[in-house]
Amino acid sequence: MNIRDIGPAMATMVSNVTTIVPRFFSGTKDDVVLATYSDVDEVSKWIKREQYANFLGMQVPVPPGFNAFVFDHIKQLEDVWKVLEGVVDGVLKPVNHELAGLANAPAMLTVPVAFRMSGFKYPLSNVNPDDLVSKLSKNYIASAIDQRAFEKTYRSAGELESTFHRAKALRDSISKSMRNDTLNLVESIAGSCEIISEADVNPNVSKELVKLVDMCDAWVQLLGLFMRQIDEMTNCINATTDQIKTLAKKDKA
C-alpha cells in the first residue's frame, strides 16, 4: 500500500502546519495592536462618571455568535495558552522527529511494526486538543450577530479596563513565545511527508500514520482557532473603546 492512501489527511496537516505555525511563532503575522492604556483609562473614567446604568442596552461589537462576557473568555484563552505555549516542543518536534526517522529509512515503512501510535511518546500526550477546542467554543452560538448589549459584555467600566489589561498581558506573553526554529521545523515536516509519500507503506503502518497526522493536525487547528479568537477579542475591545470615546467627545461638544 502506498501512503497516498492517506494523502488528504497528510496534505491537510502539512498545509495547516506550514500556514499557521510560522505565522504564530515566528512573528510574521500582522499583529493586531490593542488600544493604548490612556485610551482605556479615559473611557473607563468617563463611564464611571456618567454612571454605568446609562449604558445599559447600548450595543457593542463582539465576534459573530459570541455569547458571554469578554473578561470571562479572555480567562479561557489564558488557560488554553498555558498549554498551547508548549505545542512546539510538546507536539511538533516529536512528530517531526518521528517522520524524519521514517523518511530517512523508507525501507522500514514496509515492516508492519515500523510505527505504532500507541508507542509514540510526546509531552502533551495527556491533553486532548478537542477538549481545549470545546473550551474555546462554549461561549459561542451559531449566529452571525456581531453585537451585544454592553451590560452583557462587560459587567462594569472597571471590567472593561481589566479586560484590556488581561488581553494586553496575554498578547505580550504570546509575543515572547516567538521562536526562530519554527520555519525549519515546518519545512522538515513537509519534506518528510513528501519523501514518505513516494515510498511503499505497509497497510498497518499507513493506518497508524493517519492517527499521527490527525493528532498533529488537531493541535495545529487548535492553535489557529486560538489565534483567530485572540485577534477577534482584541479588535472588539478596540472598537468598543473607540465607540465610547466618540460618545464622550459628543458629550463634551
Legacy VTK file of the C-alpha trace (Angstrom):
# vtk DataFile Version 3.0
C-alpha trace
ASCII
DATASET POLYDATA
POINTS 253 float
0.000 0.000 0.000
1.242 3.488 -0.828
0.984 6.357 1.639
-1.011 8.267 -0.965
-3.990 6.433 0.551
-3.705 8.874 3.477
-2.974 11.745 1.111
-5.884 14.013 2.121
-5.073 13.780 5.827
-1.373 14.343 5.259
-1.945 17.198 2.799
-4.277 18.969 5.224
-1.827 18.611 8.088
1.096 19.904 6.026
-0.970 22.826 4.728
-2.055 23.847 8.229
1.391 23.382 9.768
3.142 25.447 7.096
0.498 28.189 7.242
-0.437 28.542 10.910
2.709 27.708 12.874
5.114 30.197 11.207
2.537 32.991 11.423
2.072 32.391 15.119
5.514 31.525 16.448
7.872 33.378 14.108
6.116 36.743 14.263
5.413 37.021 10.541
1.734 37.701 11.060
0.311 41.232 11.026
-0.107 41.985 14.703
-3.399 43.428 15.882
-2.493 46.225 18.279
-4.567 46.949 21.354
-5.764 50.433 22.198
-3.469 52.467 24.434
-3.583 52.489 28.225
-4.587 56.156 28.173
-7.498 55.468 25.810
-8.938 52.725 28.003
-8.310 54.668 31.203
-10.092 57.691 29.732
-13.070 55.612 28.618
-13.329 53.788 31.953
-13.306 57.045 33.927
-15.936 58.593 31.653
-18.267 55.582 32.036
-17.902 55.744 35.818
-18.564 59.470 35.805
-21.620 59.134 33.585
-22.792 56.087 35.587
-22.752 52.540 34.267
-26.578 52.305 34.232
-26.731 54.914 31.476
-25.018 52.482 29.113
-27.461 49.613 29.619
-28.761 48.378 26.292
-26.032 50.039 24.238
-24.841 47.608 21.575
-21.101 46.998 21.418
-19.115 44.861 18.949
-18.384 41.199 19.655
-17.178 38.324 17.444
-20.058 36.725 15.483
-22.048 34.415 17.752
-20.198 35.423 20.927
-22.492 34.896 23.900
-20.606 35.708 27.114
-18.631 38.351 28.982
-15.389 39.246 27.231
-13.440 39.122 30.503
-14.537 35.520 31.092
-13.450 34.477 27.622
-10.066 36.148 27.988
-9.577 33.960 31.063
-10.456 30.909 28.950
-7.864 31.977 26.390
-5.299 32.382 29.172
-5.964 28.835 30.382
-5.633 27.384 26.888
-2.447 29.361 26.256
-0.800 27.727 29.281
-0.963 24.503 27.255
-0.509 25.870 23.740
2.718 27.697 24.502
4.303 24.251 24.752
2.950 22.895 21.465
6.229 23.225 19.553
8.272 21.111 21.975
5.280 19.091 23.136
3.870 18.009 19.759
5.541 19.382 16.649
9.141 18.437 17.431
8.309 14.829 18.372
6.164 14.477 15.225
8.965 15.905 13.114
11.489 13.543 14.709
9.284 10.517 14.003
8.521 11.483 10.399
12.161 12.344 9.713
13.243 8.963 11.020
10.803 7.178 8.715
11.761 9.373 5.765
15.441 8.568 6.277
14.759 4.819 6.322
11.884 4.327 3.837
12.506 0.576 3.656
11.280 0.351 7.256
7.834 1.502 6.115
7.206 -1.952 4.648
7.624 -3.531 8.089
4.216 -3.974 9.807
5.505 -2.710 13.166
7.593 0.193 11.833
5.302 2.663 13.585
2.535 2.327 16.141
0.728 5.338 17.515
0.349 3.607 20.876
4.124 3.638 21.229
4.587 7.253 20.178
5.597 9.396 23.150
5.249 13.166 23.268
4.977 15.626 26.202
1.381 16.740 25.531
0.018 13.220 25.066
-2.078 13.559 28.230
-4.036 16.507 26.775
-6.860 16.115 24.266
-6.885 19.139 21.927
-10.594 18.582 21.300
-11.246 19.388 24.973
-9.496 22.733 24.526
-11.460 23.416 21.341
-14.654 22.810 23.320
-13.433 25.204 25.994
-12.874 27.938 23.417
-16.169 27.230 21.649
-18.545 27.138 24.605
-19.016 30.920 24.657
-20.190 30.954 21.040
-23.534 30.074 19.479
-24.482 29.518 15.848
-25.258 33.102 14.918
-23.968 35.845 12.665
-24.894 38.556 15.182
-21.789 40.601 15.987
-23.207 42.997 18.585
-24.229 42.513 22.185
-25.642 44.695 24.950
-22.895 46.456 26.900
-24.080 45.074 30.255
-23.958 41.522 28.847
-20.444 42.060 27.531
-18.757 43.991 30.357
-20.087 43.899 33.922
-18.694 47.333 34.736
-16.436 50.086 33.493
-13.721 48.587 35.651
-14.163 45.225 33.941
-13.664 46.812 30.524
-10.369 48.185 31.816
-9.404 44.863 33.430
-10.238 43.009 30.224
-7.932 45.315 28.316
-5.054 44.696 30.733
-5.563 40.906 30.674
-5.695 40.878 26.863
-2.567 43.031 26.710
-0.705 40.715 29.086
-1.780 37.670 27.071
-0.615 39.191 23.794
2.700 40.126 25.425
3.112 36.522 26.578
2.405 35.274 23.054
4.951 37.700 21.600
7.613 36.422 23.994
6.989 32.868 22.761
8.208 33.615 19.233
10.845 31.128 18.108
13.450 31.117 15.372
13.293 27.369 14.790
9.707 27.047 13.573
10.363 27.717 9.885
12.967 24.952 9.722
10.661 22.704 11.729
7.660 23.018 9.414
9.865 22.685 6.342
11.265 19.471 7.783
7.786 18.069 8.446
6.650 18.928 4.928
9.803 17.457 3.411
9.461 14.208 5.333
5.848 13.839 4.223
6.880 14.319 0.613
9.554 11.621 0.878
7.240 9.180 2.633
4.545 9.755 0.016
6.829 8.231 -2.601
7.542 5.100 -0.565
5.723 1.781 -0.307
3.993 1.574 3.054
2.607 -1.427 4.888
-1.194 -1.160 5.416
-0.804 -1.325 9.204
1.800 1.435 9.187
-0.399 3.530 6.915
-3.297 3.317 9.378
-1.053 4.272 12.273
0.409 7.208 10.364
-3.124 8.512 9.799
-3.513 8.661 13.585
-0.231 10.553 13.934
-1.149 13.024 11.196
-4.650 13.589 12.590
-3.286 14.181 16.090
-0.788 16.752 14.856
-3.392 18.472 12.708
-5.825 18.718 15.632
-3.219 20.632 17.636
-2.386 22.943 14.761
-6.057 23.685 14.100
-6.490 24.466 17.802
-3.604 26.920 17.510
-5.336 28.530 14.532
-8.619 28.835 16.448
-6.823 30.372 19.416
-5.022 32.853 17.165
-8.271 33.899 15.496
-10.115 34.356 18.775
-7.432 36.464 20.446
-7.336 38.715 17.376
-11.149 38.984 17.338
-11.248 39.847 21.034
-8.563 42.478 20.553
-10.462 44.052 17.667
-13.684 44.152 19.694
-12.018 45.740 22.721
-10.512 48.359 20.408
-13.840 49.010 18.674
-15.710 49.318 21.983
-13.114 51.776 23.263
-13.396 53.851 20.080
-17.192 53.763 20.231
-17.307 55.085 23.792
-14.582 57.656 23.087
-16.782 59.021 20.306
-19.727 59.291 22.700
-17.546 61.084 25.239
-16.411 63.622 22.631
-20.005 64.295 21.614
-20.919 64.767 25.265
-18.194 67.396 25.662
-19.178 69.216 22.474
LINES 1 254
253 0 1 2 3 4 5 6 7 8 9 10 11 12 13 14 15 16 17 18 19 20 21 22 23 24 25 26 27 28 29 30 31 32 33 34 35 36 37 38 39 40 41 42 43 44 45 46 47 48 49 50 51 52 53 54 55 56 57 58 59 60 61 62 63 64 65 66 67 68 69 70 71 72 73 74 75 76 77 78 79 80 81 82 83 84 85 86 87 88 89 90 91 92 93 94 95 96 97 98 99 100 101 102 103 104 105 106 107 108 109 110 111 112 113 114 115 116 117 118 119 120 121 122 123 124 125 126 127 128 129 130 131 132 133 134 135 136 137 138 139 140 141 142 143 144 145 146 147 148 149 150 151 152 153 154 155 156 157 158 159 160 161 162 163 164 165 166 167 168 169 170 171 172 173 174 175 176 177 178 179 180 181 182 183 184 185 186 187 188 189 190 191 192 193 194 195 196 197 198 199 200 201 202 203 204 205 206 207 208 209 210 211 212 213 214 215 216 217 218 219 220 221 222 223 224 225 226 227 228 229 230 231 232 233 234 235 236 237 238 239 240 241 242 243 244 245 246 247 248 249 250 251 252
